[in-house]
Amino acid sequence: MTAQDFIPKPYTKKLDSGSVTWSSPSNIALVKYWGKRKDQIPENPSISFTLDYCKTITTLYFSGKEDRNEYSFEVYLDGDKKDDFKPKIETFFKRVEPYLPFLRDYHFKIETSNSFPHSSGIASSASGMSALALCLMSVEKQFFTSSAVDKSHFSDDYFNQKASFLARLGSGSACRSLEGDLVVWGKHDKIAGSSDLFGVKYPYEVHQSFRNYQDTILLVDKGEKQVSSTVGHNLMHGHPFAKKRFLQAHEHMEKLMTVFKTGDLDGFISIVESEALTLHAMMMTSMPYFILMRPNTLEIINKIWIYRKKTNSKVCFTLDAGANVHVLYPENEKHQVLQFIQRELIVHCQHGHYICDQIGFGANQIED
């Protein structure tokens, strides 16, 4: 597939008004994407667990308008109008308009809510942009329902690929939120169907040890990001260690293929924790440099290492570009690890807040 394949044929119907609703989850990368080229193309492949509880529900209302000179839309979060969200949405519309030429024909009302608190410190861009992309795809699909030819053109595979392609143009990691439970984004020579343009379900065998894998998110810092993702990614241009980092990501992806097949949890731990620390090492060695971990982040990491050594647990951690800690562990350790978290780790969380989640299986359309 190329970007040209997502430019639609002339629409066969006209729509007056309507609405669609999608629920789409967040995700947590195991191999990290950090560094991108033009048009949100990743410098290295990544793979993520799709989450279950942490999701965004978006309803998109649309009604026809006469003036095609500009985009017309309003955005609401939990019922409150959010004009500060509009610049990001307008940038997204500009990027995707070649692939959704109806955008200037309608006024849109975007109503969105998250299953997790907006101030929780969990990035909602992946779940939010994927939900919006799916809503827009559902609108476009309604233009193609008058013939068998139209319907065959809109297969499930095409719908998912184009929705993921569009979501990527809003937020890179959003392209990994449409399906589950493991999603690959970025071309890798050993993974069939992998693409820089959209995320794909991991196509190979996964051991039952990874079924219902748990993710407890420890909210160390619920404030806004110190550095935006866009700025952080751009700092990889000219980074002294960038080429080696991109090569490392390819190598880790290949090693994870064996880990997933055999159920090697020790191998999983070493790769996932290395990826988390490498991500932050790249931030600390860029120019300008920055540190997003907090003292409590390090306290949690050290306590996880001590607990694992003492108990032979398979618990591990990963980090996004922030201070919060994702504690990952197999389902058969759920009771013991949650006791450990409550006993020793939540003291390092802001206001003692944390979120219990697990692997999920992607987005769902919500019918009226």
C-alpha positions in Angstrom: 0.0 0.0 0.0 1.1 3.6 -0.7 -0.4 6.9 0.4 -2.0 7.2 -3.0 -4.2 4.1 -2.3 -6.0 6.1 0.4 -7.2 8.8 -2.0 -10.8 7.9 -2.5 -12.8 7.6 -5.7 -15.5 10.2 -6.4 -18.2 9.8 -3.9 -21.4 8.2 -5.1 -23.8 9.7 -2.6 -24.5 12.9 -0.8 -25.1 13.1 3.0 -27.1 15.8 4.7 -26.3 15.2 8.4 -25.7 12.4 10.9 -23.4 11.2 13.7 -21.1 8.3 14.5 -19.5 7.2 17.7 -16.3 5.2 18.3 -14.4 4.0 21.4 -10.7 3.6 20.9 -8.0 2.6 23.5 -4.6 4.0 24.3 -1.6 1.7 24.0 1.8 1.3 25.6 4.9 0.7 23.4 7.2 -2.2 24.3 9.7 -1.2 21.6 9.6 2.6 21.5 9.2 5.0 18.5 11.3 8.1 19.0 12.3 10.1 16.0 10.3 10.7 12.9 10.7 11.9 9.3 8.3 14.1 7.3 4.6 13.2 7.4 4.8 11.3 10.7 7.0 8.5 9.2 8.8 6.7 12.0 12.6 6.4 12.1 12.3 2.9 13.5 9.6 0.2 14.0 7.7 -0.1 17.2 5.3 -2.6 18.8 2.8 -2.0 21.6 0.3 -3.6 23.8 -3.2 -2.3 23.2 -4.9 -1.3 26.5 -8.4 -2.1 27.6 -9.7 0.4 30.2 -7.8 3.5 29.1 -9.8 4.7 26.1 -11.5 7.7 24.5 -15.1 7.7 23.3 -15.8 10.2 20.6 -19.0 11.2 18.9 -18.8 13.1 15.6 -21.9 15.0 14.5 -21.8 16.4 10.9 -24.2 18.7 9.0 -23.8 20.1 5.5 -22.8 23.7 4.8 -22.4 25.9 1.8 -19.1 27.7 2.4 -16.1 25.5 1.5 -13.5 28.2 2.2 -12.5 26.9 5.6 -13.0 24.1 8.1 -15.9 24.4 10.5 -15.9 22.5 13.8 -16.2 22.7 17.5 -14.7 20.4 20.2 -16.1 19.4 23.6 -14.4 17.4 26.3 -16.7 16.0 28.9 -19.3 18.5 27.8 -17.0 21.5 28.1 -16.1 23.5 25.0 -12.3 23.3 24.3 -11.2 25.9 21.9 -7.6 25.2 22.9 -7.9 21.8 21.2 -8.8 23.4 17.8 -5.3 24.2 16.5 -4.3 20.5 16.7 -7.5 19.4 15.0 -7.1 22.0 12.3 -3.6 20.8 11.6 -4.9 17.2 11.5 -7.6 18.2 9.0 -5.1 19.9 6.8 -2.9 16.8 6.7 -5.8 14.4 6.0 -7.9 16.5 3.6 -6.3 14.9 0.4 -7.7 11.6 1.7 -11.0 12.9 3.1 -12.1 15.5 0.5 -15.5 16.0 2.2 -14.0 17.9 5.2 -14.8 21.4 4.0 -18.4 20.4 3.1 -19.6 19.9 6.6 -19.7 21.5 10.0 -18.5 19.1 12.7 -19.2 18.9 16.4 -16.7 16.6 18.2 -17.8 15.4 21.6 -15.1 13.4 23.4 -14.5 11.9 26.8 -11.8 9.7 28.4 -12.3 6.7 30.7 -9.3 8.0 32.7 -9.1 11.5 34.2 -7.9 14.2 31.8 -5.4 15.3 34.5 -4.1 11.8 35.1 -0.8 12.4 33.2 -1.7 9.7 30.7 -1.3 10.9 27.1 -4.7 10.8 25.4 -3.5 11.7 21.9 -3.3 8.0 20.8 -6.8 7.1 21.9 -8.3 10.5 21.0 -6.8 10.8 17.4 -7.6 7.2 16.6 -11.2 7.6 17.8 -11.6 10.7 15.6 -10.0 9.0 12.6 -12.4 6.1 12.9 -15.4 8.5 13.1 -14.3 10.2 9.9 -13.8 6.9 8.2 -17.3 5.9 9.2 -18.6 9.1 7.6 -16.7 8.4 4.4 -17.9 4.9 4.3 -21.5 6.2 4.1 -20.6 7.8 0.8 -19.9 4.4 -0.6 -22.9 2.2 0.1 -25.0 2.4 -3.1 -23.5 -0.6 -5.0 -21.7 -3.9 -4.5 -18.6 -2.3 -6.0 -18.6 0.4 -3.4 -19.0 -2.1 -0.6 -16.2 -4.3 -1.8 -14.0 -1.3 -2.0 -14.6 -0.7 1.7 -13.4 -4.0 3.1 -12.6 -4.3 6.8 -8.9 -4.4 6.0 -9.1 -1.3 3.9 -11.1 0.5 6.5 -8.7 -0.4 9.3 -5.6 0.4 7.3 -6.9 3.8 6.2 -8.2 4.7 9.6 -4.7 3.8 11.1 -3.1 5.8 8.3 -5.2 8.9 9.1 -4.7 8.5 12.9 -0.9 8.5 12.3 -1.2 11.9 10.7 -2.8 13.2 13.9 -0.5 11.4 16.4 2.1 8.8 15.4 1.3 6.3 18.1 -2.4 6.6 17.5 -2.0 4.3 14.5 -1.3 1.5 17.0 -4.7 1.9 18.9 -7.2 0.5 16.4 -6.6 -3.2 16.8 -5.0 -5.5 19.3 -3.6 -7.1 21.3 -0.1 -6.5 19.8 0.3 -3.9 17.1 3.4 -3.2 14.9 4.1 0.1 13.3 7.1 0.7 11.1 8.6 -1.4 8.4 10.6 -4.4 9.6 12.1 -6.9 7.2 11.2 -9.9 9.3 7.5 -8.9 10.0 5.2 -9.6 7.0 2.8 -6.7 6.2 4.6 -4.2 8.5 4.4 -0.6 7.2 5.6 2.9 8.0 2.1 4.1 6.9 -0.1 2.3 9.4 -0.2 -0.1 12.2 -0.8 -3.8 11.7 -1.8 -6.6 14.1 1.3 -8.7 15.0 1.0 -11.6 12.6 2.8 -14.4 14.4 2.4 -16.9 17.2 2.1 -15.4 20.7 2.6 -17.7 23.7 -0.3 -18.1 26.2 1.9 -16.5 28.9 1.2 -13.1 27.3 -2.6 -13.6 27.4 -4.4 -11.0 29.5 -1.1 -9.3 30.4 -1.6 -6.7 33.1 -0.6 -3.0 33.1 -0.9 -1.0 36.3 -0.1 2.6 35.6 1.5 4.5 38.5 0.7 8.2 38.3 3.9 9.8 39.5 3.3 13.2 37.9 -0.1 14.3 36.6 1.1 17.6 35.3 1.5 18.6 31.6 4.5 17.3 29.7 7.7 19.3 30.3 8.6 18.8 26.6 6.1 18.1 23.8 6.4 14.9 21.8 6.9 16.8 18.6 9.9 18.7 20.1 11.3 15.5 21.5 11.1 13.6 18.3 12.7 16.4 16.4 15.7 16.4 18.7 16.6 13.0 17.2 17.7 14.8 14.0 21.4 15.0 14.4 21.4 13.2 17.7 24.9 11.6 18.2 23.4 8.2 19.1 20.4 8.2 16.7 21.7 5.7 14.1 22.7 3.2 16.8 19.3 3.6 18.6 17.4 2.9 15.4 19.4 -0.2 14.8 18.8 -1.3 18.4 15.1 -1.0 17.9 15.2 -3.3 14.8 17.2 -5.8 16.8 14.8 -5.7 19.7 11.9 -6.2 17.4 13.5 -9.4 16.0 14.3 -10.7 19.5 10.8 -10.1 20.7 9.5 -12.4 17.9 11.3 -15.3 19.6 10.2 -14.1 23.0 6.5 -14.0 22.0 6.7 -17.5 20.4 8.4 -19.2 23.3 6.9 -17.3 26.3 10.4 -16.3 27.4 9.3 -13.8 30.2 12.9 -13.1 31.3 13.8 -12.1 27.7 10.7 -10.0 27.6 11.7 -8.2 30.8 15.2 -7.4 29.6 14.1 -6.0 26.2 11.2 -3.9 27.6 13.1 -2.4 30.4 16.1 -1.7 28.1 13.7 0.1 25.7 12.2 2.2 28.4 15.6 3.3 29.7 17.0 3.9 26.2 14.1 6.2 25.4 15.0 8.4 28.4 18.7 8.1 27.7 18.1 9.6 24.2 16.3 12.5 25.8 19.1 13.1 28.3 21.7 13.1 25.6 19.9 15.3 23.0 20.7 19.0 22.6 19.0 20.6 24.4 18.7 17.8 26.9 16.0 17.1 29.4 15.0 14.7 32.2 11.4 13.6 32.4 11.8 11.0 35.1 11.3 12.1 38.7 12.9 10.9 42.0 9.7 8.8 42.6 10.1 7.2 39.2 13.5 5.9 40.2 12.2 4.8 43.6 9.6 2.7 41.9 12.0 1.2 39.4 14.5 0.2 42.2 11.7 -1.3 44.3 10.5 -3.4 41.3 14.0 -4.7 40.8 14.4 -5.6 44.5 11.0 -7.3 44.6 11.7 -9.3 41.4 15.1 -10.5 42.8 13.6 -11.4 46.1 10.5 -13.3 44.7 11.5 -14.4 41.2 8.5 -12.5 40.0 8.1 -11.7 36.2 7.0 -8.1 36.9 8.7 -5.4 35.0 8.3 -1.7 34.1 8.2 0.5 31.0 8.0 4.2 30.6 6.5 6.7 28.1 8.0 10.1 27.6 7.2 11.1 31.1 7.5 10.3 34.8 4.7 7.7 35.1 5.5 4.0 35.4 3.7 1.2 33.6 4.0 -1.9 35.7 3.7 -5.0 33.4 3.1 -8.5 34.7 1.4 -11.8 33.7 -2.2 -12.5 34.8 -1.2 -15.4 37.1 0.7 -12.9 39.3 -2.1 -10.4 39.5 -3.0 -10.8 43.2 0.6 -10.8 44.5 1.8 -7.9 42.3 -1.2 -5.7 43.2 -0.5 -6.4 46.9 3.2 -5.3 46.3 2.0 -2.2 44.5 -0.4 -1.2 47.2 2.1 -2.0 50.0 5.3 -0.4 48.5 4.7 1.6 45.3 1.6 3.8 45.6 3.4 5.9 48.3 5.4 7.3 45.3 2.3 8.2 43.3 0.8 11.7 43.2 -2.0 11.6 45.7 -1.7 7.8 45.7 -3.3 7.5 42.3 -2.9 4.6 39.9 -4.9 2.8 37.2 -5.3 -0.9 36.7 -5.5 -2.0 33.1 -4.7 -5.0 30.9 -4.3 -6.0 27.3 -7.3 -5.0 25.1 -8.3 -5.8 21.6 -8.8 -2.5 19.9 -11.5 0.0 19.0 -15.3 -0.5 18.8 -18.0 1.4 17.0 -20.9 2.3 19.4 -24.3 2.1 17.7 -27.0 4.5 18.7 
